[in-house]
């Protein structure tokens, strides 16, 4: 058995991995896939890749691109979710903020620096014509930390995947003032370069198994009910999410990488651009 450590967020996007694990599909081909849920998100997973605490990460595209440019010795081997991530922009339900424009010059709760919640606050600010140099942040680590920060007023708004935060909106804890979709495919699969160099066939096998599942995922009987139950969602919200979500089985294209790097560079999130060969590796 070949052991592979893999990390991802505990969200509905990653149910295909858990189904493959439950069905013993990795085991059947001699892979011992050890999954770690990372509720802190992309910033934490970047650190795990750097430290060798995981071999593979299912990770937000903009976050791993930024970190590879900054020296993370990892590469993107494939796009995992082709569709954009729809970031909900949330405030405390009792707050006086009613519209997105009210949030200019206020403080954003973020899971950590370099995370999607951090990087997308720049994208949102740019979309709104705000001064991105004046953005303020409060590190909250997780959704629970964001609930506390917004409720207590140590932060004013929080950006997170809108369907995962829907239960908090339904419960009257958060109020959503707007959405902000990523201008690129949202999730990719990244692998530590050292692991990839020594285990190319293993990674190819891993991708083949997950791709066979994601191709058929939406056709699994009652998958909407399974997702709704497992992630505490209303069936109608899950059905809407499924209709908007498109998994991918293809490599990241150079033109897409260029678009991401150009925007991150324009926002001063990265101060140089990496080459396609440095960031993306074929398997």
Secondary structure, DSSP 4 states (H G I P E B T S, - for coil): -EEEEEEE-SSGGGHHHHHHHHTTHHHHTTEEEEEEE-TT-HHHHHHHHHHTS-SEEEEEHHHHHHHHHTT--EEEEEEEE-SPPEEEEEEETTSS--SGGGGTTSEEEESSTTSHHHHHHHHHHHHHT--GGG-EEEE--SHHHHHHHHHHTS-SEEEEETTTSHHHHHTTSEEEEEEEE-SS--EEEEEEHHHHHH-HHHHHHHHHHHHHHHHHGGGSTTHHHHHHHHTT--HHHHHHHHHH--B--SPPPHHHHHHHHHHHHHTTS-SS---HHHHB---
